[in-house]
Amino acid sequence: MWPTFRIELVAPPFAGHLFPALGAAARLKLRRDVQVTCATTSGGAAAVERAGIAYRELLPGNDARIRAIADPPRRVGSNPLRMLDQFRANLALMRQLIDELEATWSAAPPDLVIADFCVPFAGLTARRMGIPWWTGMPTPCALETRSGPPTYLGGWRPHDGPLWRVRDAAGRAFVSGFKRFVARAFRSSLVSLGIESGPYRDDGWELIYSNEKILGYAMREFEFERGWPDWFEFVGPISADPGRAGSEPEFVSGKQHCLISLGTHVPWAKRQAVELFRRVARLAPDWEFHFSWGDATRTEVRAEGNFRELPFVSYDRYLERYDAVVMHGGTGVGYACIGAGRPMLVWPQDYDQFDHAARLVHHGLARRLRPSPRRVIADLERIVGDPQAIESRERFREAHRRYDAPRTVEKEVESLMLRTGKLFGERRQGKSVDCVQMLRSKPRDD
């Protein structure tokens, strides 16, 4: 019987959270000394199974409720009342989540829990039970740091000079103050869920993220310098959904092609985008516009002249065939565009998308979309032909290629296995089992 290091991934069913977690385990799942399970709601089951990872359902019967929290009918933005409503709805599900995890892990505790940053109670539960916990973070800008521009204030960019440092410090204080206010307002609920000390640990860092290891599924070169903690590791971007083909776009010879993708959330913004780009298409006959609804469950394809609505377009398969991409600032499509060297117009809608947009613009990788048909056309022409933008895209594309997130995650896990005595084997029935030799004898796909 081979010794097994058991890893449990915990993530929401949404592409921007689930897919990086699955991709990070791409090498680990091939090892005979590692067993990987992904716990998510039923909406993520198909993606987990396509990735070849064992699936465990969380919060049965609540998938629609969870999607309603993530996909409100209007922009949340920095509106404190809408943010509080969303937080309240989220907390209402956490008691059930904690009870499920405690029951499962008490019977069969994993050796490591890697919890998406949006499911912090999974990590806190693991820590309370003495299980090592790492945070998986596709969007490092969400982490509150001690220097640099803060997040969730509309997309602040870095500037030099003392006045800008004062601005950043004031912004960080505002964000921290709001979090402390929320912790006080929901104190009884948070205490019942095991959080008694407010939003920060004694070391000043946020309680909801691991202080053992944070896996940043991102490029350090892309992020602003913000004073990262020592346990934060930039492992590299992961943007693919394994095995999902999606629609097959039609590419017209002699024309330029633009993909419009606003991710898997913000349905209200997608309807606005369809109306805008129908008008854009009428004014730009030399372009073909493909709008992706980001929903692989849909099948209908609509065509109106040079404008097409597609259910879902695979970035891995088709992105390099587009001359430009209009996107919302999500990390999935953003890093896919960086990896493919595609020009971008960025049109942030909600959440941390404004902060990602600020980074794209700051690095010369994108221009902010101006939602007027003629301005969109003019900006498309600029981003495609601008020599400085071309140089920036190529530089970041080369940096993107230097990352190997699955291998880096595997190395981090190997280090933990070594520290806990579970890498080189253990004594079973009087014999020493050598896991390293076992791994060498197993075919790998790399």
C-alpha positions in Angstrom: 0.0 0.0 0.0 1.6 3.3 -1.2 1.8 6.1 1.3 -0.5 9.0 0.1 -0.3 12.7 0.8 -3.9 13.9 0.7 -4.7 17.4 -0.7 -8.1 18.9 -0.6 -8.8 21.9 -2.9 -11.8 24.1 -1.8 -13.1 26.6 -4.3 -16.4 28.2 -5.5 -17.8 26.8 -8.8 -16.9 30.0 -10.8 -14.3 29.9 -13.5 -12.1 32.6 -12.1 -11.7 30.7 -8.9 -12.2 27.0 -9.7 -10.1 26.8 -12.9 -6.9 28.2 -11.3 -7.2 25.7 -8.4 -7.6 22.8 -10.8 -4.8 24.0 -13.0 -2.5 24.4 -10.0 -2.9 20.7 -9.3 -2.2 19.6 -12.9 1.1 17.8 -11.9 0.1 16.8 -8.4 -2.8 14.7 -9.7 -0.4 12.6 -11.7 1.6 11.5 -8.7 1.0 8.1 -7.1 2.0 9.5 -3.7 -0.6 12.3 -3.8 -4.3 12.1 -3.8 -6.1 15.3 -4.9 -9.8 16.0 -4.2 -11.7 19.2 -5.1 -14.6 20.3 -2.9 -17.0 22.7 -4.6 -20.7 23.0 -5.3 -22.6 21.0 -8.0 -22.1 23.8 -10.5 -18.4 23.0 -10.6 -18.7 19.2 -10.8 -18.3 19.0 -14.6 -15.1 21.1 -14.6 -13.6 19.1 -11.8 -14.3 15.8 -13.6 -12.9 17.1 -16.9 -9.7 18.0 -15.0 -9.4 14.4 -13.9 -9.6 15.2 -10.2 -11.9 13.6 -7.6 -15.0 15.7 -6.9 -16.7 16.2 -3.5 -19.9 18.2 -3.4 -20.2 21.1 -1.0 -23.5 22.8 0.1 -25.8 20.4 -1.8 -28.9 22.2 -3.1 -27.5 25.7 -2.7 -25.8 26.2 -6.1 -28.5 28.6 -7.4 -28.3 30.5 -4.1 -24.6 30.9 -4.4 -24.8 32.1 -8.0 -27.4 34.7 -7.0 -24.9 36.1 -4.4 -22.1 36.2 -7.0 -24.3 37.5 -9.8 -26.5 40.2 -8.4 -28.8 42.0 -10.8 -26.8 45.2 -10.7 -23.3 46.5 -10.0 -22.1 46.2 -6.4 -19.1 48.4 -6.9 -17.9 50.3 -3.8 -21.5 50.8 -2.6 -21.2 49.9 1.1 -24.9 48.9 1.4 -24.7 46.4 -1.5 -21.4 45.1 -0.2 -22.9 44.5 3.2 -26.0 42.7 1.6 -23.7 40.4 -0.3 -21.6 39.8 2.8 -24.7 39.0 4.9 -25.9 36.5 2.3 -22.5 34.8 2.2 -22.3 34.5 5.9 -25.7 32.8 6.0 -24.2 29.8 4.1 -21.0 29.5 6.1 -22.4 27.6 9.2 -23.5 24.8 6.9 -20.1 24.9 5.1 -18.1 24.6 8.3 -20.3 21.8 9.6 -19.8 19.8 6.4 -16.1 20.3 6.4 -15.7 19.4 10.1 -17.7 16.2 9.6 -15.6 15.2 6.5 -12.2 16.1 7.8 -12.8 14.6 11.3 -13.4 11.3 9.6 -10.6 11.6 7.1 -8.4 14.6 7.6 -6.4 15.8 4.5 -2.7 16.5 4.9 -3.1 19.9 3.2 -6.1 22.2 2.4 -5.7 24.7 -0.4 -8.7 27.0 -0.1 -9.6 29.7 -2.6 -9.4 33.2 -1.1 -13.1 33.6 -1.4 -13.7 30.6 0.9 -11.7 31.6 3.9 -13.8 29.7 6.4 -12.6 26.5 4.8 -9.0 27.5 5.7 -9.9 28.7 9.1 -11.7 25.5 9.8 -8.7 23.5 8.7 -6.4 25.5 11.0 -8.8 25.0 13.9 -8.5 21.3 13.3 -4.7 21.3 13.0 -4.6 20.8 9.2 -2.1 22.8 7.2 -3.9 25.4 5.2 -2.7 27.4 2.1 -4.6 30.2 0.4 -5.0 30.1 -3.4 -5.3 33.6 -4.8 -5.9 34.3 -8.5 -6.2 38.0 -7.8 -3.3 39.2 -5.6 -4.6 42.7 -5.6 -7.3 41.6 -3.2 -4.7 41.1 -0.4 -4.4 44.1 1.9 -0.8 45.2 2.1 1.3 47.8 3.9 2.5 49.9 1.0 1.4 50.9 -2.5 -2.0 51.8 -3.8 -5.0 50.0 -2.1 -7.6 48.0 -3.9 -11.4 48.4 -4.3 -11.2 52.2 -4.6 -11.8 52.3 -8.4 -8.4 51.3 -9.7 -5.7 53.4 -8.2 -2.3 53.4 -9.9 1.1 54.0 -8.4 2.8 57.4 -8.5 6.0 58.9 -7.2 6.2 61.6 -4.6 5.2 62.2 -0.9 1.7 63.4 -1.7 0.9 60.2 -3.6 2.3 58.2 -0.6 -0.1 60.1 1.7 -2.9 59.4 -0.7 -2.1 55.6 -0.7 -1.8 55.6 3.1 -5.2 57.3 3.5 -6.8 54.9 1.1 -5.3 51.9 2.9 -6.6 53.3 6.2 -10.1 53.7 4.7 -10.2 50.1 3.4 -8.9 48.8 6.8 -11.4 51.0 8.7 -14.3 49.7 6.5 -13.3 46.1 7.2 -13.1 46.8 11.0 -16.6 48.4 10.8 -18.0 45.3 9.0 -16.4 43.0 11.6 -18.1 45.0 14.4 -21.4 45.1 12.6 -21.4 41.3 12.1 -19.6 40.4 15.3 -22.1 38.0 16.7 -22.3 36.1 13.4 -18.5 36.0 13.0 -18.0 34.8 16.6 -20.5 32.0 16.0 -18.3 31.0 13.0 -15.1 31.1 15.0 -13.8 34.6 14.3 -13.4 36.4 17.6 -10.5 38.7 17.1 -11.6 41.0 14.3 -10.3 41.0 10.7 -6.6 41.0 11.5 -4.1 38.7 13.3 -1.7 39.8 15.9 0.9 40.3 13.1 -1.3 42.8 11.4 -2.1 40.7 8.3 -5.6 39.7 7.4 -7.0 36.7 9.4 -8.9 35.2 6.4 -5.7 34.4 4.5 -3.1 31.8 5.4 0.1 32.8 7.1 1.7 29.6 6.0 1.5 30.0 2.3 -0.4 32.1 -0.2 -0.2 30.8 -3.8 -0.6 33.8 -6.1 -1.7 32.6 -9.5 -0.3 35.7 -11.1 2.8 37.4 -12.5 4.8 39.5 -10.1 5.8 41.7 -13.0 2.1 42.5 -13.6 1.3 43.5 -10.0 2.2 46.8 -8.4 4.8 46.7 -5.7 2.8 46.7 -2.5 5.0 45.1 0.2 4.0 41.4 -0.1 4.3 39.1 2.9 7.2 36.7 3.0 4.8 33.7 2.6 3.3 35.0 -0.6 4.5 33.1 -3.6 3.9 34.3 -7.2 3.5 30.9 -8.9 2.3 32.2 -12.2 -1.0 32.6 -14.0 -3.4 29.7 -14.8 -6.3 30.6 -17.1 -7.4 27.4 -18.8 -10.5 25.2 -18.3 -9.3 21.7 -19.0 -11.3 19.9 -21.7 -13.9 22.5 -22.4 -14.1 23.2 -26.2 -16.9 25.7 -26.4 -18.2 27.3 -29.6 -16.2 27.2 -32.9 -16.0 30.8 -34.1 -16.0 31.5 -37.8 -13.1 33.5 -39.0 -13.5 35.5 -42.3 -10.6 35.7 -44.6 -9.3 39.3 -45.2 -11.0 40.7 -42.1 -9.8 41.6 -38.6 -11.5 39.9 -35.7 -12.4 41.1 -32.2 -13.4 39.0 -29.3 -15.7 40.5 -26.6 -15.6 38.6 -23.4 -16.9 39.8 -20.0 -16.2 36.6 -18.2 -18.8 34.5 -16.4 -20.4 37.1 -14.1 -22.0 40.6 -14.5 -25.0 39.5 -16.7 -26.4 43.0 -16.7 -23.2 44.3 -18.2 -23.2 41.7 -21.0 -26.6 42.9 -22.2 -25.2 46.4 -22.4 -22.1 45.2 -24.3 -24.2 43.3 -26.9 -26.1 46.5 -27.7 -22.9 48.6 -27.9 -21.1 46.2 -30.2 -24.0 45.7 -32.5 -23.7 49.5 -33.2 -19.9 49.3 -33.4 -20.1 46.4 -35.9 -22.4 48.5 -38.2 -19.7 51.2 -38.4 -16.7 48.8 -38.8 -17.4 46.5 -41.8 -13.7 45.5 -42.0 -14.0 43.9 -38.6 -15.8 40.7 -37.4 -17.0 41.0 -33.8 -17.6 37.8 -31.7 -19.3 38.3 -28.4 -18.9 35.4 -25.9 -21.6 34.9 -23.2 -19.1 32.8 -21.2 -21.6 30.1 -20.7 -20.8 26.6 -22.1 -24.3 25.4 -21.3 -25.8 27.6 -23.9 -26.0 26.4 -27.5 -27.6 29.2 -29.5 -25.4 31.2 -32.0 -26.8 34.5 -33.2 -25.5 36.4 -36.2 -26.3 39.9 -37.4 -24.0 41.0 -40.2 -20.5 41.1 -38.9 -21.6 40.7 -35.2 -22.0 37.2 -33.7 -23.1 36.1 -30.3 -21.5 32.8 -29.2 -22.1 30.8 -26.0 -18.5 30.3 -25.1 -15.1 30.8 -26.8 -12.1 28.8 -25.6 -9.2 31.1 -25.0 -6.7 28.2 -25.4 -8.0 27.2 -28.8 -8.9 30.4 -30.5 -7.5 33.5 -28.7 -4.4 33.8 -30.9 -6.6 34.1 -34.0 -8.1 37.4 -32.8 -6.6 40.7 -33.7 -7.9 42.4 -30.5 -9.9 41.5 -27.4 -12.4 43.6 -25.4 -12.5 42.3 -21.9 -13.7 43.3 -18.4 -10.5 43.1 -16.4 -10.9 39.5 -15.2 -7.6 37.7 -14.5 -8.5 34.7 -16.6 -9.0 36.4 -19.9 -6.4 39.0 -18.9 -3.6 36.5 -18.5 -4.8 34.5 -21.5 -4.4 37.7 -23.6 -0.9 38.4 -22.1 0.1 34.8 -22.9 -1.1 35.2 -26.4 0.2 38.7 -26.9 -3.2 40.1 -27.8 -4.1 43.8 -27.8 -6.8 44.7 -25.3 -9.5 47.2 -24.6 -10.5 46.9 -21.0 -14.0 47.7 -19.8 -14.2 47.0 -16.0 -17.6 46.4 -14.6 -17.4 45.4 -10.9 -15.4 44.0 -8.0 -11.6 44.1 -8.5 -11.9 44.5 -12.3 -11.1 48.2 -12.0 -7.8 47.4 -10.2 -6.9 44.8 -12.9 -7.7 47.4 -15.5 -5.4 49.9 -13.8 -2.6 47.4 -14.1 -3.2 46.6 -17.7 -3.2 50.3 -18.7 -0.2 51.1 -16.4 1.9 48.5 -18.2 0.8 49.5 -21.7 -1.0 46.3 -22.3 -4.5 47.8 -22.8 -6.5 51.0 -23.2 -9.6 51.7 -21.3 -12.7 51.3 -23.4 -14.7 54.4 -24.0 -18.3 53.2 -24.6 -19.0 55.1 -27.8 -19.1 53.2 -31.1 -16.8 55.6 -32.9 -14.3 55.8 -30.0 -14.3 52.0 -29.7 -13.3 51.7 -33.4 -10.6 54.4 -33.1 -9.1 52.7 -30.0 -9.2 49.3 -31.7 -7.1 50.7 -34.5 -4.7 52.3 -32.1 -4.0 49.3 -29.9 -3.4 47.0 -32.9 -0.8 49.2 -34.5 0.8 51.1 -31.6 4.6 50.2 -31.7 5.0 50.9 -28.0 2.0 48.7 -27.1 3.4 46.0 -29.3 6.7 46.1 -27.4 4.9 46.0 -24.0 2.9 43.0 -25.1 5.9 41.1 -26.3 7.8 41.8 -23.1 5.0 40.6 -20.9 4.4 37.6 -23.1 8.0 36.5 -22.6 7.7 37.0 -18.9 4.5 34.9 -18.9 6.3 32.0 -20.6 8.9 31.9 -17.8 6.2 30.8 -15.3 5.2 27.2 -14.7 2.6 27.4 -12.1 1.8 23.6 -11.8 5.5 22.8 -11.4 6.0 25.6 -8.8 3.0 24.4 -6.8 4.3 20.8 -7.0 7.6 22.0 -5.6 5.9 23.8 -2.7 3.9 20.7 -1.9 7.1 18.6 -2.1 8.7 20.9 0.4 5.8 20.5 2.8 5.9 16.7 2.3 9.6 16.7 3.1 9.0 18.7 6.3 6.3 16.4 7.5 8.2 13.2 6.6 5.9 12.2 3.8 8.1 12.6 0.7 10.8 10.0 0.9 8.6 7.2 2.1 7.4 5.6 5.4 7.7 2.2 7.0 4.9 -0.2 6.2 4.8 -3.9 7.3 8.5 -3.7 8.1 9.6 -2.4 4.7 10.7 1.1 3.6 8.6 2.5 0.7 10.6 4.8 -1.5 8.2 7.4 -3.0 10.8 9.0 -5.1 11.7 5.8 -6.9 8.0 5.1 -7.3 7.5 8.4 -9.0 10.4 7.8 -11.4 8.7 4.6 -12.5 5.4 6.3 -13.3 4.9 7.7 -16.8 4.4 11.5 -16.8 3.0 13.7 -19.5 5.7 16.3 -19.3 
